[in-house]
Amino acid sequence: MPTLTPPQDCNSMQELRVQIDKLDRQLIEMLVTRVSYIDRASELKPGEGLPARIPDRVEEVVQKVRAGSHEAGMDPELAERLWRILIEWSIAREERVLGNG
């Protein structure tokens, strides 16, 4: 991944925007990697007798994200909203593969 220039070292909006664009690309690449794990879960869950949606696991993930975001200085409410969208999308993807959606 390309190295980012720290925000305080950006001296213009153009420089700042270039860094934000780089960061957005890195975030997309990380989300693509996360999707590959979701796809693998779709392959493993049938063999373990697991459904796409496991409510306790959903809440566990959300609580971990909230805690981690708070520790990192991110608004936990925002993190939770973003992850719930990501989780719902992931479950829908798994359900399509598992034939439940």
Long-range contacts (C-beta under 8 A, 24 or more apart in sequence): 1-26, 1-29, 2-26, 31-86, 34-86, 34-90, 35-90, 35-93, 38-90, 38-93, 38-94, 39-93, 39-97, 41-94, 42-93, 42-94, 42-97, 42-98, 43-97, 45-94, 45-98, 46-98, 51-98, 51-100, 52-91, 52-94, 52-95, 52-98, 52-100, 52-101, 53-91, 53-95, 58-87, 58-91, 61-87, 62-87
